[in-house]
Amino acid sequence: MRLAEIGVALTSPFDVQLEPECISQSDVFVLPRAEARRVAIEMPKYQRHVPEYWIADLDARLFERWRPHEDRPEVLTELLEWHPPAAQQALRMELAKFFDAVFELPNG
C-alpha cells in the first residue's frame, strides 16, 4: 500500500493535540486523508477573519502573504511591507537581513 492511499506525511513543526491541553510535535506523522482535507479547509476559514497573515518558510527563506479571497499566497523573497490603515508608516522588513538575523549564532 502506498502512503498516498493511507494519508499525508507531515513533519515538524506541526502541533498535534491528541488529548485536551496536551500539544506535541512529532518528527514525522501521517494524517489520514479525510483529516488532511479538513485541515486544508482551516486556512480559508482563518483567512475570512483577518485582513492578511504571513507564513514564514525558514528553509526557503521566504514569506507567504495570504489575503482574503485569494486562492494562493503572494510569495515574498526580498521585502515584506505592511501598512495597516491605522499606522502612520509601513512596516518594512528586508527579508535577507531578517533571515540572516534569525540564523545568526550567538557570540561566545
N, C-alpha and C positions, 0 to 999 in steps of 0.2 A: 504494500500500500504506500502510495506517495504522500508526502507531507501535505501537499495541496488538497488532497482528499480529506485529510483529518482537520486541518486548520491552518492558521497563520503563525509562523515562528516570529517571536518578538524578543528583543534584548533590552537590558537596562540602558538608560534609566527609563523605567516604566513602573508606576505604582500599581501594586496588586493588593487588593483588600479581600482576604479570604475570610476574615472574621471582623465583627464590628471593632473599631478602634485599634486595628492591627494591620498596618500597611507595611509591605515588604517589597523588595526589588530583586527578583531572581535574575541571574545572569542571562539565562535563556528560558523561555517558556512558550508553550503552544496554546493559542487561543482558538477554541472551536470556531468553525466557520460562521455559525449563527451569531455567536458573541462578537466576532470580528465585524460583522455587518452592523451590529448595534453600536459598537464603539466608533465606527466610522461615521455614524449618524450624529454622534455627540458634537462634533465640531460645528456643523451648521446650526445646531441648537444654540451653542455658545455664541456663535457669530451673530445671531439675531439680536443679542442683548448688549453688545459692546460695539463702539464705533470702529475699532480695529484692535487686533492683537498680534503679537510677534512671537515667532518661534525661532530660537537661536539654534543653529546646527553647528556645534563646536567642531566636529570633524571636517565639515566642508567650509567652515569659517564664513558663514553667511546667515542672514536672517530671512525668514519668510514673513511677509506682512499680509495678514488676512483682513479683509474688509467685508462688511455686509453685502450680500447679494453677489459675491464673486465666487466662482467655482474653483478658482485656482489662486494661489498666493502670488504676490509680487515678490520676486527673489531679489534681495539686496546684497550686493557684494562689496560696494565701495562706501556708500553713505546712507545712513538712516536719518531721515529728517521727519520730525513730528511737530506739528503746530496746532495744538488743540485750541478751540475758539477763545477760551478764557486766558490763554497765555499771551504775555506781551511779546515774547520772542520764541522762536522754534528751538526745540532740542535738536542739535546736530551731532551725530556720532560718526566719526570716521571709523569704519569697521576694521581696517587693518590695524590701527592703533588700539582699538578696543580688544581685538583678539590677541594682539601681542601682549597686552596687559593681563589678560585672562590667563595666558600660558606662561607668563614670566615666573621664574622660580625665585623664591625669596633669597636674599643675600645672606651669606653666613653659613 
